[in-house]
Amino acid sequence: MSFLQAIILGIVQGITEFLPISSSGHLAILQIFWQLPESSISFDALLHFGTLGAILAVFYQEIKTIVKSKNWSIIKLIIIGTIPAGLFGLFFQSTIETQFNSPKFIGFAFLITGLFLWLTKFTKVPEKTIQQNQDDITNLSWLDALLIGIAQAAALFPGISRSGMTIGAGLLRRLNPDTAYRFSFLLAIPAILGAAILQTPNLIQEGQNNYFIYASGALIAFLTGIISLKILAKILKKGQLFCFSYYLFALGIIILI
């Protein structure tokens, strides 16, 4: 992998991890196009460390408050939401990894994500919910957390957007858009961290001669990730998450063709 390719992959990761268009799908398509056998899921894991850093930077104050106050209500919801992806990844890891080499599967997955986002166009959040304060994550039910967690588990497949599925699921559950946004990325922390740690041994083995290149990609993913998070927050406030569906419909069809 060249330095330029690592930078491009880092930019793509930072943008598509948070905008609801699937980082795994975009990275897989680029890697197939460039024929980069050494740029495996392990390198993707390092890029995820970069975007994990972006989440920690943007949500630093909220995370600090949760930890300092020992808010077990939110921690319990995060644990419930994390279980589906953990179990799904444990039992279907080989099946999931196989799909990273299948442009046809990724194309269909983009269409599925697009359809899911398009459905959010018809969600209407009750006025009472919109007016709730910033602490309303604690008002989520265990069922809300579980369903959003199941949506996150589906996003283990390339082409299925984690942010799109989890935020979309929250909106379909008639959550405040800000609540869906914040819970989605709090839920992302253990999911991304766990996946990245599992791939660390392979990353060390594969990246022995590419540490600088790999680290550069992760740094770019971190910086672009912070920008993307802020952009997504503004888009959600305008109720325009569904707009990304048109891009995914076009991309999915192009890949399939």
C-alpha positions, -999 to 999 in steps of 0.1 A, spaced: 0 0 0 13 34 -9 13 65 13 -13 82 -10 -36 51 -8 -34 51 30 -43 88 31 -72 83 7 -85 53 27 -81 74 59 -102 102 44 -128 78 32 -130 61 67 -133 95 85 -161 106 62 -181 74 58 -178 60 93 -200 88 106 -220 99 76 -246 71 71 -231 56 40 -210 27 53 -172 30 58 -167 -8 55 -184 -9 22 -165 20 7 -131 7 20 -138 -28 7 -147 -14 -28 -116 7 -29 -94 -22 -17 -109 -45 -44 -104 -18 -70 -68 -12 -60 -62 -50 -56 -46 -46 -22 -45 -80 -6 -23 -68 22 -48 -40 30 -71 -64 49 -97 -60 76 -67 -55 100 -58 -22 84 -95 -12 85 -93 -19 123 -64 7 126 -85 32 107 -113 25 132 -90 34 160 -87 68 143 -124 73 141 -128 60 177 -105 88 187 -128 112 169 -158 100 189 -139 103 222 -129 138 213 -163 150 203 -182 133 231 -154 138 257 -175 159 281 -205 136 280 -184 105 285 -166 122 314 -199 130 330 -213 95 326 -181 80 341 -177 105 369 -214 104 380 -215 66 375 -247 68 355 -256 32 355 -288 38 336 -269 49 305 -241 23 310 -268 -5 313 -284 7 280 -250 7 263 -244 -29 275 -278 -41 263 -272 -24 229 -237 -40 226 -248 -76 232 -263 -83 197 -232 -72 177 -210 -91 201 -229 -123 197 -234 -119 159 -197 -112 154 -187 -142 175 -208 -167 157 -207 -153 121 -172 -138 119 -161 -160 89 -193 -154 70 -190 -116 75 -154 -115 65 -161 -134 32 -185 -106 21 -157 -80 21 -145 -96 -12 -179 -96 -28 -188 -64 -48 -222 -79 -56 -230 -83 -19 -217 -48 -10 -238 -33 -38 -270 -49 -25 -260 -39 11 -257 -2 -1 -293 -5 -15 -306 -19 18 -290 9 38 -304 34 13 -339 20 18 -336 21 55 -325 57 55 -353 66 30 -379 52 55 -367 78 81 -382 104 58 -416 94 71 -408 94 108 -424 121 130 -411 127 164 -437 138 190 -433 175 200 -430 164 236 -400 143 227 -383 171 208 -386 193 238 -369 169 262 -337 180 278 -301 167 270 -304 140 297 -331 121 278 -309 91 269 -319 78 303 -355 78 290 -347 51 265 -362 17 273 -343 -15 273 -363 -24 241 -350 8 224 -315 -1 233 -319 -37 221 -334 -28 188 -307 -2 181 -282 -28 191 -296 -53 166 -294 -26 139 -257 -22 149 -252 -59 145 -265 -58 109 -239 -32 102 -211 -57 107 -216 -66 70 -199 -43 45 -222 -18 29 -245 -16 59 -239 17 76 -235 15 114 -244 51 120 -272 50 95 -288 18 109 -285 28 146 -296 64 142 -323 53 117 -335 27 142 -337 54 169 -357 77 146 -381 48 137 -385 43 175 -396 80 176 -366 91 196 -354 127 196 -329 130 167 -302 144 191 -308 114 215 -305 89 186 -273 106 175 -257 106 209 -267 71 218 -255 58 184 -220 70 190 -218 61 227 -228 26 215 -201 27 189 -173 30 215 -173 -6 228 -182 -20 193 -153 -3 175 -129 -8 203 -137 -45 206 -134 -51 168 -101 -32 166 -86 -50 195 -95 -84 180 -76 -75 148 -46 -60 166 -24 -92 164 -30 -95 127 -23 -57 122 10 -60 140 20 -89 118 9 -74 85 20 -38 92 56 -44 103 71 -25 74 42 0 71 38 15 105 42 51 93 19 47 64 -8 30 85 -5 55 113 -9 83 88 -41 68 76 -54 66 111 -45 102 119 -64 114 88 -94 93 98 -93 109 132 -93 145 118 -119 139 91 -140 120 116 -143 150 139 -155 171 110 -180 145 98 -195 141 133 -202 178 134 -217 178 99 -240 148 107 -253 166 139 -264 196 117 -280 173 91 -300 155 118 -313 188 132 -327 196 98 -343 161 96 -325 153 64 -309 119 72 -329 104 43 -311 125 17 -281 100 19 -304 73 6 -303 87 -30 -265 85 -30 -266 49 -17 -292 39 -43 -270 53 -71 -238 38 -57 -254 4 -52 -268 3 -87 -234 14 -102 -216 -14 -83 -241 -40 -93 -239 -30 -130 
